[in-house]
Amino acid sequence: LFLKGLAVLIPAALTLAILWWLARGAEQFLGGLLLRILPQGWYVPGMGVVSAVAMTMLIGLLTHVLVFQRLFAVGDALLNRLPLVKTVYSAIKDFMGYLTPGSQVAQSKVVLVRLPEQPFELLGFVTREDFSRVPLPLMVEDPIAVYLPFSYQIGGYTLFLPRGCLTPVDMSFEEAMKFILTGGV
């Protein structure tokens, strides 16, 4: 009973703790900034959190404007050139790409992979079917790139497989990713 209780409490508690940490950080930083900028008595507790949400939505909106796309690309290129920052930034950016609605990865096909002469199947995502612009000398006939994520961690393999090794699965990306990341639990 104790372990079952932990299984319910830990995900909820961690989610609430992360949300609380984000809200508290936004309130301390932006709320403190607003307290200094706004006239005396205008600041209301919670304005920092509301400002953080509004700024995040504004940045999301600006990603659709060509001028800001170029500015974001310059910032992205800068962060990708710094040695230690590049590793952390690209990992976080790739992970967020999984969660972004409408991303190529989120729209990829879910497939079961059956490796030749192997008695098991793996769940994966088709990431590329056209290799005409990719300078890879692939030995596989009619290749398809399939990403096979690891359970309980961020990482995985990209395999270049023949189309015959794949069986399409009627499952959304989110369902399949949840199934894989939790080990099917």
N, C-alpha and C positions, 0 to 999 in steps of 0.2 A: 504494500500500500504506500509506503514511503517513497519508493522509486517511481510509482505511478504518479504520485503527487508532484515529485520533482519534474517528471516529464511534462506536466502541465504548467507548473510554476516557472521553470527556468526560461523557456522561450518567451513567455509573457513578461517576466521580470526583466530579462535582457532587452527586449523591445522597448519597454517603458523606460528603462534606464538610459538607453541610447537616445530616445526621443527627449527625455528630460535633460540629458547632457547637451544635446543640440539646442534646445529651447533656452536653457540657462546660459549657454555660451552666446547665443544671439542676443539675449536680453542684456547680458553684461556688456558686450561689445557695442551693439547698436543702440541699446537703451541708454548706456552711458554717453554715447555720442549725441543722441537726441536730447538728453538731459542738459548737455552743455550748449546745444544749438538753439533749442526752443526757448521761448520766453518763460520766465518763472511761473509755475503753476499749470503749464500746458501739458507737461509730460504725464502720461498715465501708464502705470505698470502694465507690461504686455505689448507696448508699442515696439519694442525691440524685436520681438518674435514676429509681429505683424509685418514689420519692415523687412525682416529676413525673408519671409514668404513672398512679399511683394517684389523684392529684389530678385529672388530666384525666378519668379514668373517673368519678370522683365527681361532677364538674361535669356530665358527660354524663348521669349518673343523676338529678341534681337538676333537670335541665331537664324532667323528667316530673312534678315536684311543683308543684302550682298556686302555692303561696306563693313558691317560687323562680322560677317563670316570671314572676311580677309583679316580683320584685326584678331579674331580668335585663332585663325590659322597661324599668324605670326607668333602669338603667345604660345600656341601648341608647339610650334617648331623650336622656340626658345627652350621650353621645358624639356623637349626631347633631346636637347644637346647637352644638358647638364648631367654629368656622370651618375651620381647617386639619385638625383631627382628623377631622371629619365626612367629608371627601373620602377620606382614607386608609382610615378605618375602614369606610366603606360599600363601597369597592372591594374590600377584603379580605374583608368579610362576603359580598358577592355572589359572589366567586370561590369561597369555601369552600362556598357554597350549591350550586354546580355539583358539588362533590365529595361532598356529603353524601348517603349512600344514603337513598332514600325521599323526597327533596325533590321538589317539583313539577317543577322543571326537569329533574331526573334521570329523572323518569317521563314526560316529554313525548314526543310522537310525533315520529319522524324523518321528514322529508318532502323530496322533491325539488321545487324551485320552478321553474316555467317561466313567465317573464314573457311577456306577450302580444307576439307578433311578434319575439321574440328567439331566436336560434339556440343558446342555452346554457341550462344548468340549474344551480341552486345547491342545496346541501345545507343544511337548516335544521331548526329545532325548533318545533313548535306550542306556543305559550305561553298562548293564550287562544282560546276559541271562543264564549264568551258575553259579549256586550257590553251586556246589559240594565242593569247597574249602573255602567257606565262612561260618564261624560258627554263622550263624544267624538262630534262630528258626522261620522261616517264616510260617505264617498260610495260606498264599495264595497258591492255587493250580496252578502249572505251572507258577511260578513267573517270572517277568521281571522287572528290575530296570529302571525307567524312570526319567530323570531329567527334571524338569519344572522350567526354569529360570523366574525371575521377569522382568517386563518391566522397563526400565529407571534406572536400578541399577544392581549391581553385587550381585547375591544371587539367591536363589531358593529352591525348594524342590526336594528330591529324594523319589519317591513313588515306592513301590513294588506291582505291579499290576498283575492280571491274564492276560494271553495273549489275552483273549477274549475282554478286554477293549481297545485294541489298534487297530488302523487302520493305516497302512503304508501310508506315503504321499510322492509323487514324487517331492521332493524339496531338494536342497543341504543344508548342514549344515549352510553355510554362509547366504543363503537366509532366512532360518528359523530363525537363530539367529538375523539377521537384523530386520526381521518382528516382533519378540518377543520383542527385546530391544527397538524398537521404538513404541511399542504398536499397531502395524499394520498401522501406519500412512504412 
